[in-house]
């Protein structure tokens, strides 16, 4: 039917407890929630919204282009058909086969570097590091970049034993150099890790770490808990500053 509504669909995975924030944000953008599947830790939300129809003038133009192109090619072929046939051996070899591309393929190290999100190469991450720990920007960033790697200069805000363990800890991290006095930016957390998991690097690696120590953190984005305003990360490397 000509009047039948066509939809585009989008599926988003989020941490349980943050569904309301995400649903509200998606609805503001015109999306309608059609399915919600609750998992143990995560929820899968499916949204839809009507596709915008293409203007008839644009559709007509798109249809006309191939027809006009076919006519032009036919005329050009007819005009050039009267010339002498060249011997196949006289045909030049394609230029692409005579010399390699001027742009070399990126090395593995370069590829890895471009994949790391930093405040310098990602304005969204730069703004996040200056936002409040409960700001919606935390959930937005965690949802879009889960599994990707970020790097930033920060410090240990707090360090406490994880449960009853003596050698495993929960680290609370913040951007900047203020340590326990950090008041700006997300509350990043490494949960249930030991000091070896930090993968300490640098010229002078300390024997122990504590609140206030400053590092260059490289970490994998996990998820954001909106109820606790905690942004969970997994350590990749920790460089002494």
N, C-alpha and C positions, 0 to 999 in steps of 0.2 A: 504493500500500500504506500502511496506517495506521502501520506501524512504520518507514517509510522515513525516513532521517535527512535533514533539510534544513539546508543550510549558508548562512552569510553569508560574503562574500568581501571582501578588502581588498588593494589593490595599492599598493606603496610603492616609490619611486625613491630610490636611495641611491648614494653615491660608492663606486666599487670599492675594496675593502680594508676597508670598514666593514660588510660583509655579516654577518660573524659576530656582531658586537655587536647589530645590529638583529634578526637571527633569534633570538638568545637572549632578547632582551627580549620579542619577540612571542610566543615559546613560553611564557614565564612567564605571559602574559596569556591563554593557552589557544588561541593560533593555531597552525595547522599549515602549513608551507611546502609548496606544491603546484607551484610553477613558479619558475624562476630564469633570467632572460635577461640575459646579460652584454653590455654595450655597451663602447664605447671608453673612456669615462670614468665612466659610470654603470651600475648594474645595476637591473633591474626585478624585484621580488620580489612574488609573489602568494601570499596566505595565505588559509586558510579555517578556520572553526570552527563547530560545530553551533549552530543557532539554538535558543534556549530556548523550549520549547513553552508556549503560553498555558494557564493553568489553566482547567479546564472550567467552573468557576463564573464566571470572567471572561468566557469565550466566551458562556455562556448569558446573562449580563447584557447583553453587547453586542448579542445578537440580540433580546433582549426590549425594549430601549429604543425602536427604531423602531416596534415594534408598539404599545407603550403610547402613544407620541407620536401615531401615526395615529388611535388611538381618541379621545384628548383633542381633537385638531383636529376630528374628525368631530362629536363632541358639541357643541363650541363653535359649529361652523358651523350645526348644526341649531337650537340655541337662538337664534341671532341671525338665522335666516332669516325669522322671522315679522315682523320690523320693516319699516317703509316703505323703499322704495328711494330713495336720494338721487339728485338730479339730478347728472349727471357734472360740471356746471359748478360745483357747490357743493363739490367735493372740494378740500381744501387742498393747496397745493403742498408737496412734501417739504421739510422743513427744511434738508436738505443743499443744496438748490438755491437757498435764499434768502440764505444767508450763507457766506462762505468758511471753510475750516478755520481754527481758532484757532492751529494749529501750522504755521508757515511751512516750506517745503521748505528743506533745508540748502543753503547756498551751496557753490560748488566749493572754496573755501578751507577751510570747516569740514569738508567731507567728507575732504579731503586730510589735515587735522590728525588726525581720528579714526583714520585708517588707519595712522599712524605709531606703532610700538610703542616705548614708553619705560619706564624703571623705575617711573615713577609710575602708569602705567595698566595695567601688565602684571606681576603678581607673579612669573610664570615668568621673565621677562627680568631682573627685579630680582635674583632668586636666582642666575641664570646669571652675572651680573657679579661675584658673590662666590664662584663655584665655582672648582675647579681647572681648568686649561687642558685636561686629559685626561679630565675627568669625563664620564660618559655624558649629562649634561644638555646638553652641547654638541651631540651627535648628535641627541638628541631635539628640541631647539629648531630646529636647521638643517633637519631632515626636515619638521617641521610648518609652518615659516614661510619656506621657500625662496621667493624672489621678493618677499617683503614688505619693508617699510622699517622700520629701527630708528633710534633717536637716543639718544645718551648722551654724557656729559662724559668725555673721556679725554685721553690724551697719546701722543706718538710714543715708542715704546720703542726702535725701531731703524729706520734708513733706510740702504739699500744700493743701488748700481746694479743694474739688472736685466740680467743677462748681460753683454754687452760694450757696452751702451748708456751714453752719457754723460748723457742727459737723461731717461731713464726709470728708475724706481726700484721697489723693493719696500719697502713700509712695514709695520712691525709696530706695532700699536696696542694699548693697554691701557686699561681703565677707570681713572678717577681721575687724579691729578696727579703720579704718581711717575716718569713717563718710563722711563728705563733701569732704574730700581730697582723697577719694578712686579713684584709677586709674586702678586697675586690676580686672578682673572678669566680669561676666555678670551684666547687669543693671536690677536687679530683681524689679518687681513692684507689689504692692498691690493697686488695683484701686477701688475707691468708697467704702471705709470701714471706720467705726468709731473705736474708741479705744477699745470698747467692743469686736469688731470682732477680735482684736489681741489675745484675750484670754491670757492675761498676767499671768504668773506664776513666782514662785521664792520666796525667803525668804523676800525680801523687794520690794513690788510692788509699782512703782511710781504713783503719782496722775496724772501726765501728761507725755507725751513722746515728744521728739524733735530730730532734726538732731544731729547726733553725739552719740546718746544713743546706747549702745552695748547690744545685745541679742543673745540668741540661738533660731534661727528661725526654726520652723517646718512648712512646707507648702506643698500644693498640686500643682503639675506641671500642668499648663494650656496650654500656647502656646507661640511661639516666633514670634514677628513681625519684619521681616527682614528689612522693610523700616525704622522703627524707632529704630532698634537695642534694643528693649525692650523685656524682658523675663517675662511674666506674671505668677504670682503665686496666690494661695488662702491661706490665713492664717489658720493654724491648731492650733498652740500654739506658744507663745512667752515668753521665759524664760529670766528673768533678769540675766545678767552676771556681 
